[in-house]
Amino acid sequence: MKSISINIDEQVKDHFEQFIQKHGTHIDANDIHKAQEKIKTIHGDSKDTYVLHQITSLESMINMIEDDSWQTDDDTKQQINATIRYFVDDSDVIPDHIPGIGYVDDCIVIDNTMDAIENTLLEYMDFCRTRMVYANNEKFTMDDWNKIKDQEATSRARNRRYRKARKSRGW
């Protein structure tokens, strides 16, 4: 198997950063639909684990901004919007139809966005897991989640103190 090494210099990073700044926070439903269709195609056609991993990350970003129960800040929306727009753009830096490297630039943009929003996305994933456990197919809000997070944090601290006390007593 051959490998390709790509160095990303400041000029390329600046290009992607300007692209992000240019696209604002308005998420176009048509862009999301195009992205979801393209993602399905890539999942069906690609065997490249890096590409598949990045595409899965993009799916998570799309899920986060489409979730009415989740509140996404404008900076995050702007970065995700630009990533989606770049992903669906037919005239991006490396045309997608080029075998082997067509999605490299898209993956770089997705990876760059993941670096920027990783904590927010991890928090959203925690929210989804909590909603799945506690919502019982009912509406689940940010307020519900914050209460549960606070309760669980208190419970974890109490359990740690209890375990520590048991150890110190030799139990």
C-alpha positions as CSV (number, residue, x, y, z in Angstrom):
1,M,0.0,0.0,0.0
2,K,1.3,3.4,-0.9
3,S,1.0,6.4,1.4
4,I,0.8,10.1,0.7
5,S,2.1,12.7,3.0
6,I,0.6,16.2,2.9
7,N,2.0,19.2,4.6
8,I,-0.5,21.9,5.4
9,D,1.2,25.3,5.5
10,E,-0.2,28.6,6.9
11,Q,-1.5,29.7,3.5
12,V,-3.8,26.7,3.3
13,K,-4.9,27.1,6.9
14,D,-5.7,30.8,6.2
15,H,-7.7,29.8,3.1
16,F,-9.8,27.4,5.2
17,E,-10.2,29.9,8.0
18,Q,-11.4,32.6,5.5
19,F,-13.9,30.1,4.1
20,I,-15.3,29.5,7.6
21,Q,-15.5,33.3,8.3
22,K,-17.3,33.9,5.0
23,H,-20.2,31.5,5.5
24,G,-22.0,32.8,8.7
25,T,-24.3,30.9,11.0
26,H,-27.3,30.3,8.7
27,I,-27.5,26.6,8.1
28,D,-29.1,25.9,4.7
29,A,-31.4,22.8,4.8
30,N,-30.6,22.1,1.1
31,D,-26.8,22.0,2.0
32,I,-27.6,19.6,4.8
33,H,-29.6,17.4,2.5
34,K,-26.8,17.4,-0.1
35,A,-24.3,16.5,2.6
36,Q,-26.4,13.7,3.9
37,E,-26.8,12.2,0.4
38,K,-23.0,12.5,-0.2
39,I,-22.3,10.9,3.1
40,K,-24.5,7.9,2.2
41,T,-22.7,7.5,-1.1
42,I,-19.2,7.7,0.6
43,H,-20.3,5.2,3.3
44,G,-21.3,2.8,0.5
45,D,-18.3,3.4,-1.8
46,S,-15.3,4.2,0.4
47,K,-13.1,1.7,2.2
48,D,-10.6,4.4,3.4
49,T,-10.9,4.4,7.2
50,Y,-9.7,8.0,7.6
51,V,-12.3,9.2,5.1
52,L,-15.0,7.2,6.8
53,H,-14.0,8.4,10.3
54,Q,-14.1,12.1,9.1
55,I,-17.5,11.5,7.4
56,T,-18.9,10.0,10.6
57,S,-17.6,13.1,12.5
58,L,-19.4,15.3,9.9
59,E,-22.6,13.3,10.5
60,S,-22.3,14.0,14.3
61,M,-21.9,17.7,13.6
62,I,-25.0,17.7,11.4
63,N,-27.0,15.8,14.0
64,M,-26.0,18.3,16.6
65,I,-27.1,21.4,14.7
66,E,-30.4,19.7,13.6
67,D,-31.3,18.7,17.2
68,D,-34.0,21.1,18.4
69,S,-33.3,20.2,22.0
70,W,-29.6,21.3,21.8
71,Q,-28.4,24.9,21.8
72,T,-25.4,25.5,19.6
73,D,-23.5,28.8,19.9
74,D,-22.9,31.0,16.9
75,D,-19.2,30.3,16.6
76,T,-19.9,26.5,16.4
77,K,-22.7,27.0,14.0
78,Q,-20.4,29.1,11.8
79,Q,-17.7,26.5,11.7
80,I,-20.1,23.6,11.1
81,N,-22.0,25.6,8.4
82,A,-18.7,26.3,6.6
83,T,-17.7,22.7,6.8
84,I,-21.0,21.5,5.3
85,R,-20.8,24.1,2.6
86,Y,-17.2,23.1,1.7
87,F,-18.1,19.5,1.8
88,V,-21.0,19.9,-0.7
89,D,-19.1,22.4,-2.9
90,D,-18.3,20.8,-6.3
91,S,-15.5,23.2,-6.9
92,D,-13.4,22.6,-3.8
93,V,-9.6,22.5,-3.8
94,I,-9.3,18.8,-4.8
95,P,-12.2,17.5,-7.0
96,D,-14.0,14.7,-5.2
97,H,-14.1,12.4,-8.2
98,I,-10.3,11.9,-8.2
99,P,-9.8,8.4,-6.9
100,G,-7.8,8.1,-3.7
101,I,-7.4,11.8,-2.9
102,G,-10.7,13.4,-3.9
103,Y,-11.9,13.7,-0.3
104,V,-8.6,14.7,1.3
105,D,-9.4,18.4,1.4
106,D,-12.9,17.8,2.7
107,C,-11.4,15.6,5.5
108,I,-8.9,18.3,6.3
109,V,-11.7,20.8,6.7
110,I,-13.8,18.4,8.8
111,D,-10.7,17.5,11.0
112,N,-10.0,21.2,11.5
113,T,-13.6,21.9,12.6
114,M,-13.5,18.8,14.9
115,D,-10.4,20.3,16.6
116,A,-12.2,23.5,17.1
117,I,-15.6,22.1,18.4
118,E,-14.5,18.9,20.0
119,N,-15.5,19.8,23.5
120,T,-18.9,21.0,22.3
121,L,-19.5,17.8,20.3
122,L,-18.4,15.6,23.2
123,E,-20.8,17.5,25.5
124,Y,-23.6,17.0,22.9
125,M,-22.9,13.3,22.8
126,D,-23.2,13.2,26.6
127,F,-26.5,15.0,26.3
128,C,-27.7,12.4,23.8
129,R,-26.7,9.5,26.0
130,T,-28.4,11.1,29.0
131,R,-31.5,11.8,27.0
132,M,-31.6,8.2,25.9
133,V,-31.4,7.0,29.5
134,Y,-33.7,9.5,31.2
135,A,-36.2,10.8,28.7
136,N,-38.3,7.7,28.2
137,N,-39.4,8.9,24.8
138,E,-40.6,12.2,26.4
139,K,-39.4,15.7,25.6
140,F,-35.9,16.3,27.0
141,T,-34.6,19.9,27.4
142,M,-31.3,21.5,28.2
143,D,-32.7,22.3,31.7
144,D,-33.5,18.6,32.2
145,W,-30.0,17.7,31.2
146,N,-28.3,20.4,33.4
147,K,-30.3,19.1,36.5
148,I,-29.3,15.5,35.8
149,K,-25.7,16.5,35.3
150,D,-25.7,18.3,38.6
151,Q,-27.4,15.3,40.4
152,E,-24.9,12.9,38.8
153,A,-21.9,15.0,39.8
154,T,-23.1,15.2,43.4
155,S,-23.7,11.5,43.4
156,R,-20.2,10.7,42.0
157,A,-18.6,13.0,44.6
158,R,-20.6,11.3,47.4
159,N,-19.7,7.8,46.1
160,R,-16.0,8.8,46.0
161,R,-16.1,10.1,49.6
162,Y,-17.8,6.9,50.7
163,R,-15.2,4.6,48.9
164,K,-12.4,6.7,50.4
165,A,-13.9,6.5,53.9
166,R,-14.3,2.7,53.5
167,K,-10.6,2.3,52.5
168,S,-9.4,4.4,55.4
169,R,-11.3,2.2,57.8
170,G,-9.9,-0.9,56.3
171,W,-13.2,-2.3,55.0
